[in-house]
Amino acid sequence: YRPDRLHTYVREIMDYTERMARAEIARWPEGEYFFEDAIDDDGIVPGPIPIRLRVRVHGGELEMDFTGTAPQVRAAINTPVTFTRAACFLAVRAAMGVELPHNAGFARPLRIHVPEGTILNPREPAAVAARALAAYRTVNTVIGAMAQFVPERMMAGDDGGNALITSAGR
C-alpha cells in the first residue's frame, strides 16, 4: 500500500477504536470518584508519600486528576509523567472489553492531569531510576478509583511494588 493510503487506514482504525472506547465509557455510571494510596516512604525522609486521584466519568470521557499527590522526592522513586500516563492506560484498558482494538485510539477519551513537581510528574533533574515503584502504586490507585464504578471489570491490585529493594552503603 502507498503511505497515504496506509495512513488513512490507520487513522480509520484508531477512530473506530475511539468510538468503541467512548461508547464503553458512556455505559459506566457518571460521577466523581476518589481514591488514595501511598508509598511508605522514600528511604530518605520518613513518612507516607500519597498518590491521590479523582476520576470523573462524564459524557463518554474519563477525567483523571492527580492534584494533591505528594511533591517529588529526593530519592529515585519519582516517575516521569509518561510512565504515569502508561500506568493509567494499563488500568483503564484492563477495564474495557477484549473486543476493543489495542491502539492509541482507546486513550483519546481520557483526560489525564498530573501536576508538575509531583512524584508522578517531577521537574528535572529529578531522580527517577526506581520509577517503577510509584508507577505500580499509580496502577493500584487507578484500580481503586475505578473499582468504585465498574467493580466487575477491575482486577485486584498488586503489592504496589514492595518487592523493590534498594541497598546502599559507604
C-alpha positions in Angstrom: 0.0 0.0 0.0 1.1 3.6 -0.6 1.9 5.5 2.5 -1.0 7.9 2.1 -3.4 5.0 1.8 -1.9 3.3 4.8 -2.2 6.4 6.9 -5.8 6.6 6.0 -6.4 3.0 7.2 -4.5 3.6 10.4 -6.5 6.7 11.1 -9.8 4.9 10.5 -8.8 2.1 12.8 -7.9 4.5 15.6 -11.1 6.5 15.0 -13.1 3.2 15.3 -11.3 2.3 18.5 -12.0 5.8 19.9 -15.7 5.4 19.1 -15.8 2.0 20.8 -13.9 3.3 23.9 -16.3 6.3 24.2 -19.3 4.0 23.9 -17.8 1.8 26.7 -17.2 4.7 29.0 -20.7 6.1 28.3 -22.1 2.9 29.8 -20.2 3.5 33.1 -22.0 5.3 35.9 -21.4 9.0 35.7 -19.9 10.7 38.7 -16.8 11.6 40.6 -14.7 9.1 42.5 -11.7 9.5 44.7 -9.0 7.0 45.8 -5.7 7.4 47.6 -2.8 5.1 48.0 0.6 5.8 49.5 4.2 4.7 49.3 5.5 4.1 52.8 8.5 6.5 52.5 11.3 7.3 50.1 14.1 5.8 52.2 15.4 9.3 52.9 12.6 11.2 54.6 10.3 9.1 56.8 6.5 9.2 56.3 4.0 8.3 53.6 4.0 9.7 50.1 0.4 9.9 49.0 -0.9 9.4 45.5 -4.3 10.9 45.2 -6.7 10.5 42.2 -10.1 12.0 41.4 -11.8 10.3 38.5 -14.8 11.9 36.7 -16.9 9.9 34.3 -19.0 12.2 32.1 -20.3 12.1 28.6 -18.2 9.2 27.3 -15.0 10.7 28.7 -12.8 9.8 31.7 -11.0 12.6 33.5 -8.2 11.6 35.8 -6.8 14.3 38.1 -3.8 13.6 40.4 -4.0 17.0 42.2 -3.0 16.5 45.8 -0.4 13.9 45.1 2.9 14.3 47.0 5.6 16.6 45.8 8.6 15.0 44.1 11.1 13.5 46.4 14.9 13.3 46.7 15.0 9.6 46.3 15.0 7.9 42.9 11.3 6.8 43.1 9.9 9.8 41.1 8.0 8.7 38.0 8.2 10.6 34.7 4.7 11.7 33.5 5.0 9.3 30.5 5.2 6.4 33.0 2.3 7.8 35.0 0.1 8.1 31.8 1.1 4.5 30.9 0.0 3.3 34.3 -3.4 5.0 33.8 -3.7 3.4 30.3 -2.9 0.0 31.7 -5.7 0.1 34.3 -8.3 1.7 32.1 -7.5 -0.7 29.2 -7.9 -3.7 31.5 -11.5 -2.5 32.3 -12.5 -2.3 28.7 -13.8 -5.3 26.7 -11.4 -7.6 24.9 -13.1 -6.8 21.6 -11.7 -3.3 21.7 -8.7 -3.0 19.3 -5.4 -2.3 21.1 -4.2 1.0 19.8 -3.9 4.7 20.9 -7.5 5.4 19.8 -8.7 4.0 23.1 -6.9 6.7 25.0 -8.4 9.6 23.2 -11.4 9.9 25.6 -9.1 10.0 28.6 -8.1 13.4 30.1 -5.1 12.9 32.5 -3.9 15.8 34.7 -0.7 15.3 36.6 0.6 18.4 38.3 4.2 19.2 37.6 6.6 18.9 40.5 4.8 15.9 42.0 6.2 12.4 42.4 4.2 11.5 39.3 5.5 14.4 37.1 8.8 15.6 38.6 10.8 18.6 37.4 14.2 17.9 36.0 16.7 17.0 37.3 14.6 14.6 39.4 15.9 11.1 40.4 13.8 8.5 38.5 15.9 5.3 38.4 13.4 3.4 40.6 10.4 4.9 38.9 8.5 1.6 38.8 7.6 1.8 42.5 5.4 4.9 42.0 4.1 3.5 38.7 2.9 0.3 40.4 1.2 2.4 43.1 -0.4 4.6 40.4 -1.9 1.5 38.7 -3.3 0.4 42.1 -4.7 3.9 42.7 -6.5 3.9 39.3 -7.8 0.4 40.0 -9.0 1.6 43.4 -10.9 4.5 41.9 -12.4 2.6 39.1 -13.5 -0.3 41.3 -16.0 2.1 42.8 -17.9 2.4 39.5 -17.0 -0.7 37.5 -16.1 -3.3 40.1 -16.9 -6.2 37.9 -14.3 -5.0 35.4 -11.4 -4.3 37.7 -8.6 -6.7 38.6 -7.3 -6.8 42.1 -4.4 -4.5 43.0 -0.9 -6.0 43.4 1.7 -5.5 46.2 2.4 -2.0 44.9 6.0 -2.7 44.0 7.0 -3.6 47.6 9.4 -6.2 46.2 11.8 -3.5 45.0 14.7 -3.3 47.4 17.4 -0.7 47.4 20.7 -1.2 49.2 23.3 1.5 49.7 26.3 2.0 51.8 29.6 3.7 52.2 
